[in-house]
């Protein structure tokens, strides 16, 4: 994965640096964009040679860490893992952090002599010391759905029905599949204190399961589907709903109390303004296009579950304050890419913007 990121970075840099390069006439065929894959390939070979000296010590350190985390102090190691993993979600980097724990940590040799590394493969192979990622079930199946209900109950009466539909849908998604972003992105930017508390509770979930001897398997998501399908090598499965309900109560009480006490602007509690009213009309698509600097400034338009992902020619033309007035919970700028967090309606907004750009 890291190699892919480095290769992508090299290709992007080389394209920006050389896509207009001019060569002597006899080499003219290789000028411009055709030169980019040539120089990118050479740069990748050079980088690979350098990494062949740099990476072995790093790989050895990862292996040493994995042995410590798996066998010497898993309570501390997986507590740190859970906290940092949630802290990386806003940046989309949690997948990188997951890999050593899921696919590298520990070692198990079965009766046939096959060697397995990583908590997930070792659990599947029947290693009785694996399954230390089970803490994810507590906050993904119970904690965050309870937080979503607390956000729903805390919404203003006139917004409660609309927020309820969104939050219940997000809660069911988290409970069934372990996909938590629709809930997390609904409050991480408007109420960062709630997200910090959530990250701490997520980190604590892993030591709790380890100390209580609770084990179950996961593919990556910690939803009900994983919980049932991968329970073949589990331990104390009956404890999960009991501890999970306790976790749900903790999440609900903390979110409900803090939202009210600190007047946090979670979904349904926003101050009504003329701008937000305008954002609810049929003029949403043109307003969004204008906020991104106009259709001439938009070079690529996409969306994921919770974000509009827009590549722009000039980031300076993007009106971040305007995007927030239109309902964005947050705006993240990375290079020429701008991500506006609109929650689960992002894909619909992308479709409307596409139609507006094509027809205008």
N, C-alpha and C positions, 0 to 999 in steps of 0.2 A: 504493500500500500504506500509506504514511504517512497519507494522507488518510482511508483506511478506519479506521485505528487511532484517529485523532483523532475521527472521527465516532462510533465506538463508545464512546470515552471520554465524549464529550458526552452521548450517549444514556443511558449508565449513570449518569452524575452527575445528569442531569436526572430520571431515573426515581426514584433514591433521594431526591432533594430534593423532588420535587413529586407523587409518586404518591398522596399523601393530601391534596392541597391542596383547600381549600373556597372556592367562589366565590359571589358573590351569587346569589340564587334564580333570577333571570332568565337567568343563565349556568350554571345547575346542570348542564346536559347536558355541559358541557366540564370539569367538575370531576373530581378524582381522576386515574385513569390516562389518561383521554381528553385531559387537559391536556398530558401528557408529549410526544407527537409534535408538538404545536403549539409548545411552548417549545423543543423540541430543534431543530425546523426553523429557528426564528428565531435561535437561538444558532449554528447551523451557517452561516447566511447571514452573520452578524456575523463569525464566525471566518474564513469564506472571504474577506471583504473585507480583514481584517487580513493573512491569508496572501498575498494578492495583492501586498502590499508587501514582505513578509518573504521569500517564496520565490524571486523572481528572482535576488537575489544568491547565494542558496544554490545554485540550479540552475547559475548561472555558475561557482561554485566547484567544483561536482561535474564540470562539463564540463572545466574546467582540469585538475583532478586526473586525470580519465580520459585526457586527452591525455598527461600526464606518465607515468601508469602504463603506457599502451599503447606509447608510443614512446620516451620518454626514459630511464626507469629501470625497466623491467618486472621485472627480477630482484628488486630490493628491494621494489617495490610488491606483487608477487604472493606474495613470501615473507611480508610483513606480512599480506596478505589471508588466506593459508592458516592462519596462527597464530591470528589474531583470530576467523576463522570457526569454528574448533574450540572456542575459548574461549566462544563464544556459544551453542554447542549445549545446554549444561545449562539455559539460560534460554529456549530456543526462539526466540532472536532472530537466529539465523544467516541466516534467509531474508531479513531486511531488509538485512543486510550484503552478501548475495550480489547483490542487484539491480543496483547500479551496475557491478559487474564483469561480470556476465552480460549485461546489457541496455543499458549506457550507455557503457562504456569504449571509446574509439577511434572511428574513422569510416572507412567504406569505400564508395566509389562504383563500381558495376559498369558494364559497357559500355552498359547501357540507361539509365544516369543515376540508378538507384535508390540511395538512401543508406541504409547500414546502420550501426547503433550497437550496441555490446556485443560481447563476445568470442564469444558463441554465435551470434548472427545473422551476424556478419562471417565466422566460420568456415564456416557453411553457404553463404554467398554466394561463397566461394572466395578470401577475403582471405588471402594468404600470410603476413601478419604476425599473424594470429589463431591461436587454439588454445593460448593461454597458461594455460588452466585445466586442462591435461592432467595436472598433478601429482597431481590427485585419484585417478587410476588407481593410482598407486603405493601409497598407504596404504589405499585402500578395497578393491582387488582382492588385494593382497599383504600389506601391513603388518598391518592389523587382523585378518584371518583368522589370520595367524601368532600374533598376540597372543592370540586366542581359543584356539588350540591350546596355547599356553604356560599359560594359565589352567587348561585341562583337565588338562594334565600335572602341574600344581602342586597339584591338588586332593588331599585325603586319599584313601587307597585305597578306603575304604568309600563315598566319594561320587563316585569317578571316573566310574563308568558314567553316573550321572544328570547330572553336569556335562558329560560328553562329549556326550551327546545334545543338551543345550541349546547348548553352544558350537559344535559342528559345524553345527547348524542355523543359528545366527547367522552363522558364518563363510561358509556357502554363500549366505546372504542378502546379505551384504556383497559377496562376490565376483561374484555374478550381477547384482544390482540396484544396488549401491552404497549400500544402506540400512544405516547403521552403528550406529544407536542401540541395537539389542539388545546389541551388544558393548560399546559405550562406557558405557551405563548399568549394565553389570554390574560396572564397576570405578571409575567416576569418583567415587563418593561414599565407597566403602570404601577406596580407594587413590588419593587425589588426586594423589600424586606421579607415578603412572603416567599420569594424564590430562595433567598438565603436560608430561611427556616426549612423550606422543603428540601434543599440540598443536604442540610444537616440531618434531618429525619431519614432521608434516603440512605445516607452513609451509615446511620445507626441500625438500619434494618438488617444489614449483612451480619454484623457481630451478633445481633439478637438471634438470628437463625442458626449461626454457628454454635453459639453457647447453649442453645436449646436442642441441638442435634437435629434440626429440621433440614431435610434435603429433598430437592426435586430437580428435575432437569429442565433446561430451556434451550431453545434454538438460538434466541437472542432477545426475545421480546417480553417474556414473563407475563403472558396473558393466560386466560382460562384455557385456551386451546393447548398451549404448552403444558400447563399444569396437569391436564388430564392425559394428553397423548404421551408425554415423556415421564410419567410417574412410575415406570416399571422398576427403577432402582431407587426409589424414594425411601425416606425414613421419616416417621412421625408426621405423615401427611395430614392426620386429623388435627394437628396443632395449627396448621396454616389458617383455617377460617377463624379459629379462636383468637390467635394473636392478631390476625388481619383486621378483625372487627375492632379490637382495641386500638389498633393503629388508625383505623378510620375515624374513631371517636376523637383521638388526639388531633388529627388533621382538621376535622370539622370544627372543633372547639377553637383551636388556634386561629384558623382562617376567619371564622365568624366573629370572634372577639376583636381581632386586629383590624379587620375591615371596618367594623363599626367604630372602634376606639380611635383609629387614625384617619378615618374618613377616606379610605383608599378608593381610588377611582377604578375599581374592577368593573367588568362588563355590566352595564345596566345602572351604574352609579355615576356616569359622566354628567358633567354640567351641560345642559342643553344650550346650544348657541346657534346663531344664524348659520354659521359655517357648517355645523353638524347637520342642521336641517337641510341645507343645500346638498350635503353629501348623500342624503337619503333619497333624493329625487332621481329622475331619469338622466340628469346631467352629470352623474357620477363618472362615467367613462371619459367624457371630454375634460372634466376637471382633473382627473387622474393623469391623463395624457399631458395636460398643461403643466401639472405639478412636476412631471418628469422631464420638463424642458421642451415639450412639444413633440409632435410625431417625427420631426426631422432629427431630434436628439436621441430617439429610441432606436437602437440597433438590433436588439433582440428582446423578446417578451416571453416570459414563461411563468409558471406558478407551481408551487408544491402544495401540500395540505394546508399550510398556514401562511405562506408568504407569496407575495408578488416578487418575482425575480426579473429585474430589468437591467439589461446592459445599455449603457448610454455613451454617446460620443463625448459629452462634456459633463462631468459630475457637478461642476460649478453651477450649471443651469438647473439642477434639481432643487425644488423647493421643499426641503424636509419639513419645515413648519407647516406648509400647506398640506402635505401628505398626512400629518398628524391631525390637522383640522378635519380632514376628510374621513378620519376614523382609524388611521394606522396606529397600532399600539406601540410601534417602534420602527425606526429606520436604521438599517445597517448598511454602511458603505464599505466595499472592499474593491479597491482598484477602480475599474470602470463599471463594476456591478453594484446595483442598488437593490436592497431587499426591504420591502415594506410589509410589515406584519399586519395583515387584515383578518387573521383567523381563518375559519373554514370557508368563508365566502371568497377567498382569494382566487380560486379557479374560475368562479363565475365572473369576477371582476376582470380577470385576464381575457375571458371570452368576449365580454362587452367592449373592452379596450381594443381587442383585435378587430371586431366588427366596425368600431368607430374609425380606426386608422384606415381600414380598407375602403370605407365609404366616404371619407372626408377628403 
